Amino acid sequence: MKTVFKYVKYDLIGRKWGNFHPKDPSSAELRQRLMQELQVEYLFVPSVECSTTVLDIDEPLVVFTDTGLLISTISADGGIIRNNTEVAIVIFTADCHIGLIYDPEFHTLCMIHMGICNIYREDYKEYTILEQAVKELRRPPEKLNLWIGGGIGPCCNGYPIEHPKYGDKNRERMSFLRKEYGPDVVEGNVSYGPRKGGLHVAHDNLKIIYRQALNLGFGKIICDKRCTSCFGMKDPNADGYGDFWSNVRDADREYPRNAFVARLLPR
């Protein structure tokens, strides 16, 4: 386990433990192990579906289960715990970035899942997931610290612009992103991994998230720049590799998921 902002303990637990996807029969046992490792009474598990909803554990839409879990009864891609050291937040993900937002004055932690469908305003979304988290925390962004976890990088991921179903939509997205966040957030071709070659235009989610955070005015921003696909390689001779499941890298396995966990430490 690692510590950031002095009072937030976190980790991304990948293939070394096994598959954390709820459809995997072993995931219930892994969740129990997580609670023991974290030394918490409960795990708060938002129901991730690339929404822009962020829920506080005290809201009526968050309920207990008989397995020691707090779950959201609606789709939610973020959770908030306020001055509570008995609960950890866990989000199951493969290639999407995770954000940890910490308010040092009020000892509040928010974890958000940041994927391609919620990191920018598209179609019906009034706010991005990062903007919504700040709104729910009800604090000036300059009072908040942000840690951005590793996710799929532009080296391994991009838009298929000639896709028969999504090509037109992808070109529309690319145009919007370049205008909103700069021409370099979508440029060049995917140069590595299973999607190398073809007509995949490289897409830099981390740059988009980081520039949003700068525009919002966060007090401190820290980034983990690792690509989950690159660091998901199974080469035992590569130092630091093989830690993460990756939907891109592990396309042959159904529903691979890492567990990203975080809790507040007593102060």
Secondary structure, 3 states (H helix, E strand, C coil): CEEECCCEEEEEECCCCCCCCCCCCCHHHHHHHHHHHHCCCEEEEEECCCCCCEEECCCCCEEECCCCEEEEEEECCEEEEECCCCEEEEEEECCCEEEEEEECCCCEEEEEEECCCCCCCCCCCCCCHHHHHHHHHCCCHHHCEEEECCECCCCCCEEECCCCCCHHHHHHHHHHHHHHHCHHHEEEECCCCCCCCCCEEEECHHHHHHHHHHHHCCCEEEECCCECCHHHCCCCCCCCCCCCCCCCCCCCCCCCCEEEEEEECCC
